[in-house]
Amino acid sequence: MNRPNTVSVDILDKEYQVACPPDEETALADAARYLDQHMRDIRSTGKVVGLERVAIMAALNISHELLALKGGGSAESSEDQQRLSALNSQLDEVLYQLRQLEIN
């Protein structure tokens, strides 16, 4: 069993340390870039103020995309399902880290 590594990811110009199994580091980096881009897009509209609100809106948008993909039907492979599940877990972890930083 692979022990988790600590991986640095940058989201909205802030660095976060996230525990991640070695074989999922690339997927985590991809998820962080995806989240970062969503958050930047939301922030650039000027309609959403505050890091937590931007993160929640990004999470809602990404969750909607995920559910749309899941509802897309039986053509999805189990590999796609696993990747979506891993991305969703990573998103949860990054949002948790963001919330912890705002609390401190």
Buried (B, 14 or more C-beta within 10 A) or exposed (E): EEEEBEBEBEBBEEEBEBEBBEEBBEBBBBBBEBBBEBBBEBBEEEEBEEBEEBBBBBBEBBEEBBEEEBEEEEEEEEEEEEBBEBBBBBBEBBBEBBEEEEEE
